[in-house]
Amino acid sequence: MDKVWLDQIDLALRLAPYTIVTGLTVSIIVCYFFWQESTVAYVVGLQVVILGLACVGFYACASWQRGRLNSLAIPIRLIRERIVLVAAIAGVALASIPVVLFNSADADGQLLIAATCAGLIATGICIGFIPAAGIVYSGCIIAGSFIALAMTGKPFFIIIAILLAIYSFFIVATIVQISRLVSLRAIVQVDLDRQREVSGLLLNDFEQNSSDWLWETDALGRIRSPSARFAEVAQSSPGDLASSLFESLVTPKSDQRSVAATYLLSAFRERRPFHRISIPVHIGRETRWWALTGKPVHDRQQRFLGFRGIGSDVTLQNEYLAKLDHLANHDLLTGLPNRRHFEKIVADARSALLDRPGGPGFAVLCLDLDRFKQVNDTFGHAVGDHLLRKIGERLEAFVGPDLVVSRFAGDEFAIIHFASDPALNAGLAERIVQSLQTPFEFDNLYLDVGVSIGIAIANDAMTSEEVLRKADAALYRMKDDGGGSYGLYTPSMDQHKEERAVLMGELRGALDRGEFALHYQPLVSADTGEPNGFEALMRWQHPLHGDVPPSEFIVLAEETGSILALGEWSLRNACHFAATWQDRTLSVAVNISTVQIRHSNLVEIVARALSDSGLEPSRLELEITETAFLATTNEAMSVIESLRRLGVRLALDDFGTGYSSLSYLKKLPVDKIKIDQSFIVDLPDVSSDVSIVKAIVELARTLGMTTTAEGVETAAQRDCLRQIGCPEFQGYLYGKPADEEATVQMIARQPRRFEPRVVA
């Protein structure tokens, strides 16, 4: 019991300073707030009592930390009783606050007292490791709160009292549970200490030819003079063990013997010593593991008399080692084999292929999830981890004698399929793609992710590393082609992967080398045909590869983190350029990446760009993707709200391609919705798209937002959108993205009304 109390006291005194600081702070605040002529004597007395208790408490905590062993000179029971006494005094002192002050206080004062009492009750958990101290401390404050509420005589405070009762029950239950856990921990620690002591004694016994139990056989292998300990572990009686064959005890009844059991029996037959052979032994309905050491015994004439040895039950150690082995070879999140284990399976398969050239062969499939990064960025790692577990479960449905699924890392998985037929592997990949296309549901969220798969079929000339590398190269090619499908490795994919890696490396210095530029595409009013502003679009002119599409380098920039520097550069340059326009009614739109919102000081960057350029905040429009707006972490929403307070406008870009529903719009702080061009391209021929666009325009108008149709390329699309009532257009019909010089000429053109041209 002393051990339990000792742990309780140690934990309580480690956390007691927080309770002391809280109580002292509360008393100071109450003293300040209620420093009135009628209450000055009380608050001064309260402050003196609490300050005195605080000094005592801090001194006790410091003494305990500096000399815990010296403190043991005082009986543990006495230390515990003193802590409970101090807690009771503190509880009574703090409980007097509501009793004395609540009824006569005004509404603000009552709110202050209620808030402080609720907090003080909760701080009892800090010393709740000593249950009596936590309960008496919190209980006094709870009782004082009830008395104060009752003294008011108002029905409203009955409800408050009920809530306080529920809250108090929770606090007391928590303190009791904490105490139980601490007690259990202490008991477990005592058991562990005892086991360590036994282990030390056993080690000494081993050195002196003794152990958990002794065993001995005669020349025929029959057990002789079994000890009580031996009979106990064998779950038998000494009489039943006597004269029974030792071999029958340590070998299974079936013909399936372990390697260790076979080695043990051969040692018996050859009459040679053995040491610490660990074998499974069936005792009753369970399997135990024994570690056996033995040596043959001879008389003076060197006649064989039998075996003598020692045995130990190592079941727990074996289970522990088995768990360690499982942890070393399996992914903790999904339970699937990890990369280390998978690479060994592939290496073994390759060795088997070399040993049996005519065998079935195998293929490796590398899988990478599509849009998983968006899920992680939008909904957080908890949802991402849940999604990975569910994906692992779906992939496990394909596991069989000829197939093993592994999780490498993040959203990367791998499969080894013991079949070399390309058609069979393509069929397997197709089934996996279809399986993962079904949305995953989690807490009323429907998460839509796909998968890209690269397939490499092994042959005699490939090493295991080459098979994995080629499957990875095929995967990268599928990702670059848009994902959501699978592909078999071809030699050209290695070159493509190398080019992508080179491009990723060159991206890091491209901004410093001046290879990036901004082009501007007009945003045109549907009614007047005049430009309302321009969207700044980033372009990369590579000295060797020429124009690199944004669809390629934006993804690479987000993967490498370069998007932070590129985003700041584009924002500053767009603001400076827009500030030079003669027409102060024109706005400039700049795209913001989700990475910038989550991993940069975006608000400061925007404010500095506006300040340095002199651009009016109302002329800057930040286009943020739907997934960024749905990143509802407190930090992300704080960034978005701070941007609104700067006075800039926010636009929801590529609407309809993310995870939200239309009803989510009412929660988003946006000024504009940009309808994704996938809804525009088939207008006016596809009636469903017409209905969708019309619904978006009407919904935006109802919510006080404006809309922009992206990708307007034909007069028919323009006319249809005008009939729907979309107020703003963007697309090749009104102009391609142009450099700064062409944009200035476009702005200066008189009259400014755009004459659309039909784009083939």
C-alpha atoms as one frame of an Amber mdcrd trajectory, in Angstrom:
protein
   0.000   0.000   0.000   2.914   2.329   0.734   4.088   1.908  -2.849   0.674
   2.983  -4.162   0.575   5.976  -1.826   4.131   6.904  -2.755   3.252   7.027
  -6.459   0.076   8.972  -5.714   1.992  11.562  -3.683   4.712  11.866  -6.327
   2.248  12.503  -9.165   0.096  14.821  -7.078   3.026  16.989  -5.964   4.348
  17.205  -9.519   1.047  18.709 -10.700   0.133  20.562  -7.515   1.880  23.810
  -8.609  -0.680  24.204 -11.390  -3.524  23.933  -8.875  -1.761  26.343  -6.526
  -1.156  28.901  -9.284  -4.789  28.630 -10.370  -6.144  29.136  -6.862  -3.773
  32.044  -6.211  -4.716  33.695  -9.506  -8.419  33.311  -8.777  -8.054  34.840
  -5.343  -6.157  37.827  -6.764  -8.810  38.386  -9.433 -11.620  38.125  -6.866
  -9.776  40.490  -4.577  -9.375  43.019  -7.367 -12.934  42.727  -8.660 -14.667
  42.771  -5.259 -12.455  45.361  -3.556 -15.331  47.252  -2.040 -15.940  48.714
   1.348 -18.448  46.029   2.258 -16.222  43.125   1.244 -12.698  44.423   1.783
 -12.229  42.550   5.042 -13.288  39.260   3.464 -11.169  39.535   0.322  -8.108
  40.551   2.325  -8.598  37.572   4.622  -9.104  35.288   1.643  -5.941  36.580
   0.012  -3.929  36.017   3.201  -5.197  32.433   3.583  -4.644  31.504  -0.060
  -1.201  33.135  -0.132  -0.206  31.262   2.999  -1.433  27.963   1.576   0.404
  28.717  -1.679   3.674  29.235   0.181   3.185  25.994   2.085   2.299  24.143
  -1.115   5.235  25.483  -3.136   7.631  24.694  -0.305   6.288  21.137  -0.036
   6.550  20.573  -3.798  10.092  21.961  -3.945  11.172  19.883  -0.960   9.752
  16.739  -2.512  11.521  17.356  -5.812  14.891  18.172  -4.205  14.993  15.327
  -1.732  12.415  12.670  -2.303  14.424  10.008  -0.479  14.967  12.303   2.495
  11.232  12.944   2.597  10.710   9.275   3.255  11.944   9.863   6.792   8.379
  11.056   7.416   5.850   8.199   7.206   4.039   8.069   3.886   0.677   7.981
   5.662   1.489  11.239   7.490   2.565  13.006   4.276  -0.637  11.889   2.611
  -2.789  13.121   5.503  -1.078  16.511   5.460  -1.730  16.906   1.739  -5.393
  16.055   2.259  -5.572  18.595   5.106  -4.034  21.387   3.013  -6.370  20.507
   0.130  -9.371  20.658   2.466  -8.340  24.077   3.832  -7.789  25.409   0.325
 -11.123  23.977  -0.814 -12.980  25.578   2.095 -11.266  28.921   1.511 -12.075
  28.948  -2.200 -15.587  27.616  -1.555 -16.268  30.698   0.528 -16.056  32.876
  -2.597 -19.475  31.917  -4.003 -21.051  31.640  -0.531 -19.988  35.133   0.520
 -20.006  37.068  -2.744 -22.343  35.440  -5.261 -25.736  36.517  -3.910 -24.803
  40.190  -3.546 -22.842  40.439  -6.802 -24.188  41.966  -9.987 -24.528  39.950
 -13.224 -20.871  40.469 -14.205 -19.704  39.469 -10.763 -21.881  36.349 -10.749
 -20.527  35.371 -14.165 -16.969  35.828 -12.887 -17.649  33.732  -9.787 -19.362
  30.973 -11.817 -16.487  30.814 -14.298 -13.825  30.724 -11.602 -15.673  28.074
  -9.595 -16.021  25.839 -12.646 -12.314  26.137 -13.310 -11.378  25.579  -9.671
 -13.490  22.423  -9.516 -11.674  21.080 -12.581  -8.231  21.798 -11.102  -8.988
  19.205  -8.467  -8.047  16.638 -11.112  -4.408  17.799 -10.823  -4.235  16.528
  -7.256  -6.744  13.758  -7.925  -3.954  11.201  -7.896  -4.578  11.310  -4.147
  -8.332  10.717  -4.353  -9.111  12.023  -0.876  -7.279  15.290  -1.606  -8.892
  15.788  -5.001 -12.382  14.958  -3.761 -12.204  17.082  -0.623 -10.761  20.032
  -2.580 -13.281  19.888  -5.427 -16.072  18.765  -3.097 -15.766  21.856  -0.905
 -15.929  24.160  -3.921 -18.863  22.172  -5.326 -20.688  22.439  -1.993 -19.970
  26.157  -1.794 -21.307  26.620  -5.316 -24.508  24.754  -4.466 -24.999  26.853
  -1.322 -24.486  30.066  -3.288 -27.006  29.012  -5.938 -29.526  28.033  -3.296
 -29.139  31.352  -1.462 -30.258  33.290  -4.554 -33.726  31.708  -4.434 -34.092
  32.141  -8.201 -35.539  29.279 -10.328 -33.006  29.953 -13.092 -30.154  28.917
 -10.838 -31.802  25.526 -10.271 -30.856  24.666 -13.859 -27.335  25.891 -13.183
 -27.239  23.693 -10.089 -28.305  20.651 -12.137 -25.558  21.321 -14.659 -23.103
  21.776 -11.824 -24.180  18.445 -10.357 -23.557  16.677 -13.662 -20.211  18.397
 -14.038 -19.274  17.573 -10.467 -20.160  13.906 -10.956 -17.831  13.833 -13.936
 -15.002  15.435 -11.956 -15.379  13.052  -9.013 -15.616  10.040 -11.326 -12.489
  11.204 -13.122 -10.581  11.593  -9.867 -11.608   8.103  -8.752 -10.611   6.607
 -12.085  -7.251   8.392 -12.022  -6.637   6.998  -8.566  -7.433   3.485  -9.759
  -5.067   3.826 -12.688  -2.263   5.081 -10.451  -2.892   2.230  -8.023  -2.854
  -0.270 -10.870   0.356   1.206 -12.195   2.000   0.911  -8.805   0.860  -2.700
  -8.441   2.137  -3.531 -11.908   5.439  -1.843 -11.073   5.718  -3.921  -7.923
   5.117  -7.065  -9.981   7.724  -5.954 -12.508  10.235  -5.310  -9.743   9.483
  -8.734  -8.342   9.988 -10.311 -11.770  13.299  -8.521 -12.134  14.343  -9.839
  -8.765  13.345 -13.369  -9.747  15.229 -12.997 -13.023  18.332 -12.005 -11.082
  17.987 -14.977  -8.766  17.484 -17.301 -11.720  20.635 -15.960 -13.311  22.572
 -16.784 -10.170  20.961 -20.220 -10.089  22.019 -20.844 -13.669  25.591 -20.173
 -12.644  25.144 -22.686  -9.836  23.481 -25.409 -11.979  19.938 -24.586 -10.821
  16.950 -22.959 -12.527  13.137 -22.765 -12.535  12.938 -26.499 -12.184  15.169
 -29.519 -12.389  14.494 -32.533 -14.549  16.188 -35.877 -14.848  15.757 -39.056
 -16.913  17.107 -42.549 -16.765  18.975 -44.271 -19.571  15.681 -45.176 -21.285
  14.438 -41.581 -21.263  11.938 -42.000 -18.413  11.473 -39.085 -16.007  12.971
 -39.681 -12.587  12.033 -38.012  -9.279  10.114 -35.044 -10.723  10.072 -32.040
  -8.385   6.899 -30.286  -7.286   7.814 -27.289  -9.454   8.250 -29.535 -12.503
   4.872 -31.126 -11.878   3.292 -27.699 -11.475   4.483 -26.338 -14.822   3.541
 -29.618 -16.503   0.082 -29.394 -14.884   0.413 -32.947 -13.622   1.215 -34.765
 -10.397   4.687 -36.035  -9.508   3.326 -39.570  -9.521   1.944 -39.296 -13.052
   5.173 -37.747 -14.335   7.379 -40.396 -12.762   8.438 -43.101 -15.212   6.749
 -41.353 -18.181   8.901 -40.659 -21.211  10.401 -37.182 -21.296  10.229 -37.275
 -25.108   6.434 -37.683 -25.040   6.144 -34.562 -22.880   8.159 -32.231 -25.106
   7.093 -33.420 -28.579   3.641 -32.990 -30.170   1.420 -35.975 -30.786   1.202
 -35.137 -34.482   4.028 -35.736 -36.920   4.597 -31.995 -37.394   7.640 -31.313
 -35.277   9.408 -27.992 -35.027  13.055 -27.653 -35.984  13.942 -27.159 -32.318
  12.056 -30.319 -31.277  13.821 -32.327 -33.977  17.187 -31.024 -32.787  16.295
 -31.885 -29.170  15.334 -35.469 -30.026  18.509 -35.964 -32.025  20.520 -34.714
 -29.036  18.749 -37.286 -26.840  19.472 -40.121 -29.247  23.090 -39.103 -29.786
  23.564 -38.471 -26.053  25.080 -35.001 -26.481  24.487 -31.899 -24.412  22.202
 -29.053 -25.491  21.677 -25.538 -24.196  18.584 -23.301 -24.030  16.605 -25.042
 -26.758  13.270 -23.275 -26.966  10.429 -25.609 -27.953   6.616 -25.443 -27.857
   5.000 -27.752 -25.309   1.289 -28.557 -25.242   0.059 -28.315 -21.660  -3.662
 -28.969 -21.384  -5.386 -26.812 -24.030  -2.650 -24.221 -24.334   0.804 -24.110
 -25.829   3.688 -23.042 -23.622   7.298 -22.459 -24.537  10.056 -24.123 -22.538
  13.761 -23.389 -22.705  15.586 -26.645 -21.922  19.206 -27.189 -21.060  20.566
 -30.676 -20.478  23.605 -32.900 -20.537  24.151 -36.652 -20.445  25.107 -38.202
 -17.105  27.625 -41.058 -16.815  28.905 -43.110 -13.920  32.525 -43.700 -13.097
  32.685 -46.485 -15.623  31.331 -44.020 -18.240  28.089 -45.930 -18.491  25.210
 -43.729 -19.663  22.706 -43.123 -16.867  20.380 -40.640 -18.522  19.995 -36.867
 -18.827  19.897 -34.179 -16.220  19.049 -30.557 -16.810  17.058 -27.456 -16.053
  13.981 -25.958 -17.649  12.420 -22.490 -17.797   9.048 -21.277 -18.993   9.825
 -18.628 -21.640   6.314 -18.217 -23.015   6.173 -14.508 -22.236   9.585 -13.891
 -23.775   8.611 -15.779 -26.928   5.374 -13.849 -27.243   7.278 -10.616 -26.723
   9.825 -11.541 -29.388   7.019 -12.538 -31.740   5.402  -9.143 -31.218   8.700
  -7.380 -31.837   9.192  -9.376 -35.006   5.686  -8.484 -36.151   6.242  -4.797
 -35.399   9.540  -4.846 -37.271   7.931  -6.330 -40.362   4.452  -4.780 -40.430
   2.963  -1.342 -40.755   1.494  -0.114 -37.460  -1.404   1.747 -39.065  -2.771
  -0.875 -41.468  -1.208  -4.092 -40.168   0.101  -4.858 -43.663   3.699  -5.966
 -44.309   5.997  -2.951 -44.400   8.568  -2.041 -47.025  11.371  -3.951 -45.297
   9.351  -7.151 -45.185   8.045  -6.667 -48.721  11.527  -6.200 -50.161  12.575
  -9.472 -48.506   9.557 -11.243 -50.047  10.515  -9.873 -53.475  14.153 -10.935
 -52.976  13.031 -14.449 -51.989  10.729 -14.606 -55.020  13.569 -13.573 -57.280
  15.842 -16.261 -55.767  13.106 -18.854 -56.315  12.767 -17.695 -59.921  16.489
 -18.233 -60.474  16.345 -21.670 -58.836  13.317 -22.710 -60.913  13.521 -20.916
 -64.277  10.355 -22.612 -65.465   8.358 -21.502 -62.432   5.327 -19.209 -62.420
   7.329 -15.963 -62.062   5.955 -12.854 -60.403   5.087  -9.207 -60.911   5.296
  -6.161 -58.642   2.545  -3.531 -58.614   3.327  -0.131 -57.085   0.245   1.830
 -55.966  -0.071   5.524 -55.168  -3.341   7.099 -54.063  -4.770   9.992 -56.072
  -5.969  13.068 -54.191  -4.888  11.665 -50.822  -2.750  14.739 -50.124  -5.875
  16.872 -50.545  -7.664  14.770 -47.931  -4.781  15.170 -45.487  -4.462  18.916
 -46.101  -8.210  19.466 -45.943  -9.431  17.230 -43.146  -6.273  16.537 -41.135
  -4.145  13.491 -40.386  -6.754  11.731 -38.256  -9.084  11.432 -41.247  -6.112
  10.574 -43.456  -5.059   7.741 -41.156  -8.629   6.412 -41.033  -8.750   6.484
 -44.818  -5.469   4.578 -45.088  -6.795   1.870 -42.753  -9.938   1.493 -44.855
  -7.884   1.341 -48.045  -5.689  -1.320 -46.455  -8.811  -3.340 -45.656 -10.020
  -3.159 -49.254  -6.617  -4.193 -50.559  -6.488  -7.107 -48.105  -9.555  -8.510
 -49.871  -7.229  -9.350 -52.779  -4.715 -11.219 -50.592  -4.343 -14.910 -51.305
  -1.722 -17.634 -51.684  -0.377 -15.904 -54.791  -0.633 -12.288 -53.655   0.834
 -10.145 -50.838  -0.104  -6.518 -50.147   2.277  -4.114 -48.422   2.196  -0.500
 -47.325   5.436   1.320 -48.060   4.858   4.756 -46.537   2.295   7.551 -46.648
  -0.151   6.783 -49.440   2.158   4.294 -51.191   1.298   0.590 -51.333   2.859
  -2.339 -53.185   1.705  -5.783 -54.262   3.622  -8.870 -55.309   1.575 -11.126
 -57.565   2.993 -14.580 -58.243   1.939 -14.562 -61.874   3.924 -13.286 -64.845
   1.091 -13.121 -67.375   0.596  -9.416 -68.319  -3.128  -9.991 -68.860  -3.576
 -11.439 -65.362  -1.711  -8.549 -63.770  -3.616  -5.983 -65.832  -6.873  -7.611
 -64.755  -5.789  -7.479 -61.113  -4.862  -3.795 -61.443  -8.200  -3.036 -63.075
 -10.090  -4.672 -60.194  -8.064  -2.700 -57.652  -8.725   0.591 -59.466 -12.461
  -0.158 -59.510 -12.445  -1.170 -55.835 -10.843   2.080 -54.684 -13.094   4.242
 -56.851 -15.983   3.669 -54.441 -16.038   6.618 -51.981 -15.061   6.046 -48.356
 -17.390   7.263 -45.612 -16.098   8.697 -42.348 -18.067  10.902 -39.915 -20.551
  11.971 -42.612 -17.690  12.701 -45.026 -17.572  10.959 -48.391 -13.924  10.785
 -49.385 -13.298  10.198 -53.056  -9.789   8.985 -53.865  -8.485   6.972 -56.751
  -5.308   5.018 -57.316  -2.550   4.909 -59.912  -0.724   1.615 -60.454   2.575
   0.788 -62.105   3.293  -2.846 -63.030   6.671  -4.509 -63.631   6.953  -8.194
 -64.521  10.132  -9.854 -63.267  12.482 -11.886 -65.405  15.728 -13.767 -64.821
  17.879 -10.764 -65.722  16.326  -8.401 -63.159  17.419  -7.992 -59.593  14.736
  -7.477 -56.962  15.723  -3.799 -56.771  15.276  -3.415 -60.525  11.783  -4.916
 -60.410  10.735  -2.405 -57.758  12.377   0.477 -59.609  10.639  -0.342 -62.865
   7.260  -0.708 -61.204   7.898   2.677 -59.596   8.797   4.202 -62.965   5.551
   2.884 -64.469   3.667   4.382 -61.517   5.218   7.809 -62.025   4.242   7.747
 -65.674   0.644   6.952 -64.743   0.602   9.809 -62.219   1.871  12.249 -64.830
  -0.775  11.055 -67.274  -3.525  12.030 -64.844  -3.717   8.977 -62.564  -6.742
   6.845 -61.894  -5.493   3.939 -63.990  -2.640   1.446 -64.412   0.190   0.787
 -66.831   2.807  -1.857 -67.569   6.455  -0.863 -67.516   8.146   0.035 -70.791
  11.817   1.105 -71.146  10.820   4.664 -72.094   9.372   5.149 -68.608  12.825
   5.200 -67.025  13.741   8.195 -69.139  10.459   9.904 -68.257  11.066   9.366
 -64.540  14.606  10.713 -64.822  13.351  13.788 -66.688  10.789  14.385 -63.964
  13.452  14.099 -61.278  15.708  16.514 -63.199  12.809  18.927 -63.629  12.093
  18.764 -59.910  15.721  19.610 -59.154  15.853  22.488 -61.628  12.628  23.924
 -60.253  14.405  24.878 -57.028  16.627  27.438 -58.754  14.332  28.480 -61.584
  12.930  31.496 -59.738  16.396  32.891 -58.996  17.368  32.391 -62.642  14.421
  34.475 -63.803  12.718  31.657 -65.692   9.248  32.439 -64.322   6.870  35.084
 -65.633   3.270  36.127 -65.065   0.737  36.248 -67.870  -2.650  37.893 -67.491
  -6.026  36.711 -68.789  -9.010  39.109 -68.814 -12.122  38.675 -66.690 -14.893
  40.177 -68.820 -18.300  41.569 -67.864 -21.120  39.628 -69.543 -23.267  42.772
 -69.929 -20.789  45.337 -71.257 -18.038  43.188 -72.738 -15.522  45.307 -70.836
 -12.808  43.815 -68.634 -13.432  43.796 -64.894  -9.888  42.671 -64.192  -7.222
  40.114 -65.018  -6.106  36.806 -63.554  -2.340  36.421 -63.056  -1.187  33.032
 -64.313   2.298  31.674 -63.695   4.432  30.497 -66.648   7.775  28.658 -66.605
  10.027  29.094 -69.624  12.654  26.372 -69.206  15.866  26.952 -71.221  15.877
  23.329 -72.466  12.310  22.047 -72.158  10.610  25.255 -73.277   7.196  26.063
 -71.818   6.527  23.707 -68.906   2.761  23.342 -68.343   1.500  24.586 -64.964
  -0.191  21.212 -64.489   3.317  19.732 -64.230   5.396  22.264 -62.345   2.710
  23.321 -59.821   2.490  19.733 -58.549   6.284  19.508 -58.374   6.441  22.858
 -56.579   3.961  21.677 -53.965   5.892  18.427 -53.447   9.239  20.221 -52.996
   7.894  23.187 -51.027   8.971  25.642 -53.765   5.352  26.760 -54.064   5.848
  28.983 -51.001   8.505  31.112 -52.711   6.711  31.022 -56.078   3.420  32.047
 -54.502   4.964  35.015 -52.711   6.789  36.064 -55.876   3.636  35.943 -58.031
   1.610  37.852 -55.425   4.153  40.675 -55.123   4.657  41.018 -58.884   0.944
  40.931 -59.674   0.248  43.661 -57.099   3.061  45.884 -58.391   1.904  45.477
 -61.988  -1.762  46.130 -61.192  -0.812  49.280 -59.266   0.549  50.774 -62.531
  -2.741  50.416 -64.428  -4.397  53.706 -65.276  -7.874  52.257 -64.774  -8.255
  51.944 -61.003 -11.456  49.917 -61.363  -9.625  46.865 -62.695  -8.807  44.091
 -60.233  -6.075  41.473 -60.329  -6.665  37.849 -59.303  -3.842  35.698 -57.901
  -4.025  31.962 -57.221  -3.198  30.787 -53.688  -2.121  27.193 -52.993  -3.419
  25.160 -50.087   0.200  24.711 -49.007   0.562  28.497 -48.637  -2.425  28.623
 -46.305  -1.205  25.805 -44.095   2.559  26.370 -44.087   3.337  30.087 -44.518
   2.657  33.507 -43.004   0.262  34.253 -45.852  -1.533  37.151 -44.149   1.730
  39.025 -43.563   2.856  38.333 -47.157  -0.380  39.709 -48.621  -0.320  42.766
 -46.357   3.294  43.489 -47.289   2.607  43.084 -51.022  -0.287  45.556 -50.811
   1.742  48.014 -48.758   4.851  47.887 -50.958   2.884  48.198 -54.217   0.300
  50.740 -53.040  -2.491  48.625 -54.520  -5.910  49.082 -52.937  -6.917  45.891
 -51.082 -10.323  45.886 -52.808  -8.563  45.469 -56.177  -6.808  42.242 -55.097
  -8.689  38.986 -55.510  -7.252  35.765 -54.081  -8.377  32.597 -55.834  -8.320
  29.621 -53.483  -9.310  26.090 -54.394 -12.319  24.424 -52.863 -10.172  22.027
 -50.816  -8.341  24.945 -49.208 -11.610  26.514 -48.096 -12.668  23.190 -46.632
  -9.534  22.943 -44.474 -11.592  23.730 -41.396  -8.766  23.651 -38.900  -8.709
  26.621 -36.590  -5.428  27.808 -38.089  -6.655  27.645 -41.699  -9.943  29.393
 -40.965  -8.077  32.042 -38.980  -5.885  32.761 -42.013  -8.910  33.080 -44.306
 -10.737  35.387 -41.886  -7.605  37.536 -41.481  -7.380  37.903 -45.259 -10.960
  39.115 -45.327 -10.161  41.696 -42.675  -7.386  43.067 -44.900 -10.086  44.048
 -47.377  -9.116  41.707 -50.211 -11.693  39.680 -52.108 -11.778  35.886 -52.012
 -12.832  33.647 -54.888 -13.624  29.938 -54.810 -11.685  28.516 -57.762 -12.557
  25.400 -59.811 -15.888  25.046 -58.025 -17.423  21.582 -58.272 -14.176  19.597
 -58.365 -13.606  19.270 -54.604 -15.344  17.503 -51.734 -18.000  20.004 -50.716
 -21.701  20.156 -51.334 -23.562  23.248 -52.514 -24.987  23.726 -49.034 -21.452
  24.276 -47.766 -21.269  27.589 -49.627 -23.231  29.420 -46.963 -20.393  28.753
 -44.500 -17.587  29.994 -46.770 -16.378  33.623 -46.554 -16.109  34.107 -50.342
 -17.120  36.881 -52.705 -17.020  34.958 -55.957 -17.489  31.452 -57.303 -15.498
  30.424 -60.379 -17.412  27.673 -62.176 -14.987  25.010 -63.359 -14.585  24.759
 -67.124 -15.619  21.089 -67.023 -19.208  22.366 -66.607 -18.815  24.918 -69.427
 -17.208  22.870 -72.201 -20.430  21.085 -73.306 -22.759  24.106 -73.117 -25.377
  24.491 -74.470 -25.618  20.943 -75.842 -25.718  19.007 -72.540 -28.848  19.937
 -70.625 -27.536  18.570 -67.314 -24.568  20.950 -67.444 -26.915  23.846 -68.242
 -28.982  22.968 -65.172 -25.906  22.681 -62.952 -24.471  26.027 -64.049 -27.843
  27.702 -63.654 -28.224  26.275 -60.139 -24.757  27.504 -59.150 -25.423  31.014
 -60.508 -28.786  31.231 -58.732 -27.396  29.883 -55.478 -24.476  32.332 -55.573
 -26.831  35.236 -56.252 -28.983  34.171 -53.300 -25.929  34.091 -51.043 -24.746
  37.510 -52.208 -21.878  36.183 -54.317 -20.938  36.712 -57.949 -19.897  34.018
 -60.434 -17.309  33.674 -63.177 -17.519  31.043 -65.903 -14.086  29.618 -66.730
 -13.079  28.215 -70.106 -15.516  30.182 -72.322 -14.309  29.482 -75.848 -17.317
  29.723 -78.173 -20.048  32.237 -78.898 -22.619  29.523 -78.178 -21.214  29.065
 -74.685 -21.242  32.844 -74.166 -24.859  33.203 -75.293 -25.997  30.302 -73.132
 -24.250  31.749 -70.091 -25.795  35.161 -70.717 -29.248  33.584 -70.794 -28.495
  31.796 -67.530 -27.447  35.099 -65.991 -23.742  34.477 -65.322 -22.233  37.965
 -64.836 -18.589  37.359 -65.763 -16.650  35.301 -68.326 -13.074  34.099 -68.678
 -11.643  32.106 -71.551  -9.979  32.058 -74.944 -13.031  33.631 -76.533 -11.954
  36.894 -74.883  -8.220  36.399 -74.897  -5.397  34.055 -74.024  -3.063  34.801
 -71.108  -0.676  37.519 -72.278   2.542  39.056 -70.967   2.678  42.444 -69.253
   3.301  44.470 -72.419   0.332  42.949 -74.236  -1.817  43.354 -71.148  -0.988
  47.063 -70.912  -1.934  47.488 -74.572  -5.171  45.624 -73.950  -6.052  47.948
 -71.066  -5.199  51.068 -73.076  -7.213  49.970 -76.128 -10.121  52.313 -76.974
 -12.898  51.513 -76.972 -12.271  48.853 -74.337 -15.224  46.691 -75.266 -13.969
  43.212 -76.131 -14.889  41.822 -79.500 -14.934  38.082 -78.898 -13.508  35.793
 -81.492 -14.583  32.226 -82.117 -11.919  29.749 -81.092 -11.839  26.505 -83.007
